[in-house]
């Protein structure tokens, strides 16, 4: 087929020829653009996730000021109840105040090294360990434990031993405690 015959066929069927060329152009466009579809889907999913995150941030930011104020107040309360491990006098003074309030008598009071010694991160808390032995009757010892539990400082009893004289029931009881108070370095 020569060029003149080809031009003659095109002139006889211009609509068919135009549709054929247009179909080939559309097929080529679809073929070359099909490589871009996975990239476009990935971009869409990333934008959708980012949009959902921003929407959630807006939703939860409605009460952010009140929550921040609540946390700041709670941190002040916690800071007021924390011991300073380096202030040995103030730490033992706390126990002597408990002694006068409850009526027990100290046999032994020592600030010791905690059982788990690790270097705390800056601004974190660490346990301040104490070995305490008191003597008194049962109501006094129970009141001493209540005062420790509900006292100014956060405390945790690690070990406790209570003993008494079985031969003499009116003899005072002895309570030996290993405890930790929440503190900072």
C-alpha positions in Angstrom: 0.0 0.0 0.0 1.4 3.4 -1.0 1.0 6.7 0.7 -1.6 7.9 -1.8 -3.8 4.8 -1.2 -3.4 5.2 2.6 -4.5 8.9 2.2 -7.5 7.8 0.1 -8.6 5.2 2.8 -8.3 7.9 5.5 -10.4 10.4 3.4 -13.1 7.7 2.8 -13.4 6.8 6.5 -12.3 9.9 8.6 -14.4 9.0 11.6 -13.1 5.4 11.9 -9.5 6.6 11.5 -10.0 9.4 14.1 -11.5 6.9 16.6 -8.7 4.4 16.0 -6.0 7.1 16.6 -7.9 8.3 19.7 -8.1 4.8 21.0 -4.4 4.2 20.6 -3.7 7.5 22.4 -6.0 6.6 25.3 -4.4 3.1 25.6 -0.9 4.6 25.6 -1.9 7.2 28.2 -3.4 4.4 30.4 -0.3 2.3 30.0 2.1 5.1 31.0 0.0 6.4 33.8 -0.6 3.0 35.4 2.9 3.2 36.9 1.8 6.4 38.8 -1.2 4.7 40.5 0.7 3.0 43.3 2.6 6.2 44.1 -0.7 8.2 44.1 -2.3 5.7 46.4 0.6 5.8 48.8 0.5 9.6 48.8 -3.3 9.5 49.4 -2.9 7.1 52.4 -0.2 9.3 53.9 -2.3 12.5 53.5 -5.3 10.6 54.9 -3.3 9.5 58.0 -2.0 13.0 58.5 -5.5 14.4 58.2 -6.8 12.0 60.8 -4.0 12.8 63.1 -4.6 16.5 62.8 -8.4 15.9 63.3 -7.7 13.9 66.5 -5.3 16.7 67.7 -8.0 19.3 67.2 -10.6 17.0 69.0 -8.3 16.4 72.0 -7.0 19.9 72.2 -10.3 21.2 73.3 -9.6 20.6 77.0 -5.8 20.8 76.8 -5.5 23.9 79.0 -7.6 22.4 81.8 -5.6 19.1 81.6 -2.3 21.0 81.6 -3.4 22.9 84.7 -4.5 19.7 86.4 -1.2 18.0 85.7 0.7 21.0 86.9 -1.3 21.0 90.2 -0.7 17.3 90.6 3.1 17.7 90.0 3.1 20.4 92.7 1.4 18.0 95.2 3.9 15.2 94.3 6.9 17.6 94.6 5.6 18.5 98.1 5.5 14.9 99.2 8.9 13.9 97.9 12.0 13.5 100.1 15.4 14.8 99.2 17.9 11.9 99.8 20.7 14.3 100.7 18.7 15.9 103.6 19.3 13.3 106.2 18.3 15.6 109.1 14.9 16.5 107.6 14.3 12.8 106.7 14.9 11.5 110.2 13.0 14.4 111.6 9.9 13.1 109.8 10.2 9.8 111.6 10.8 11.5 115.0 7.6 13.5 114.4 5.8 10.2 113.8 7.3 8.9 117.0 5.8 11.7 119.1 2.4 11.6 117.3 1.9 7.8 117.8 3.7 7.2 121.1 6.0 4.4 119.8 9.7 4.4 120.9 12.5 4.0 118.3 14.9 1.3 118.8 16.7 1.8 115.5 16.4 4.4 112.7 18.8 4.5 109.8 18.7 5.8 106.3 20.1 2.9 104.2 20.9 2.2 100.6 17.9 1.0 98.6 17.8 -2.6 97.4 17.7 -1.5 93.8 20.4 1.0 93.1 20.4 2.5 89.7 21.5 5.9 88.5 18.3 7.9 88.1 17.6 9.9 85.0 17.6 13.7 85.4 14.4 14.8 87.1 13.3 11.3 88.0 12.5 9.8 91.4 14.4 7.2 93.4 13.6 5.3 96.5 15.1 6.5 99.8 15.5 3.4 102.0 15.2 3.3 105.8 15.6 0.6 108.4 13.2 1.4 111.3 12.6 -0.5 114.5 9.9 0.7 116.9 8.6 -0.6 120.2 5.1 -0.1 121.6 1.7 -1.7 122.2 -0.4 -2.9 119.3 -2.6 0.3 119.0 0.5 2.4 118.9 2.2 0.3 116.3 -0.9 0.2 114.1 -1.2 4.0 114.4 2.5 4.3 113.4 1.8 2.2 110.3 -1.3 4.2 109.5 0.7 7.5 109.8 3.4 6.1 107.5 0.8 4.9 105.0 -1.2 8.2 105.0 1.6 10.5 105.9 3.2 13.4 104.1 5.6 11.2 102.0 4.8 8.4 99.6 6.0 5.2 101.3 6.4 1.5 100.5 7.0 -1.2 103.1 9.5 -3.7 101.7 9.8 -6.0 104.7 8.2 -6.0 108.1 8.7 -8.2 111.2 6.6 -7.9 114.3 7.6 -9.7 117.4 6.7 -9.8 121.1 7.3 -11.7 124.3 5.0 -14.7 124.3 5.6 -15.4 128.0 4.6 -11.9 129.0 1.5 -10.7 127.1 1.6 -7.2 128.4 5.2 -6.6 127.1 5.5 -4.2 124.3 5.7 -5.4 120.7 8.7 -4.7 118.4 8.1 -3.8 114.8 11.1 -3.9 112.4 10.5 -2.3 109.0 12.5 -1.9 105.9 10.8 0.8 103.9 11.3 3.1 101.0 10.1 6.7 100.7 9.8 8.3 97.3 12.6 10.8 96.9 14.9 12.7 94.6 18.7 12.8 94.6 
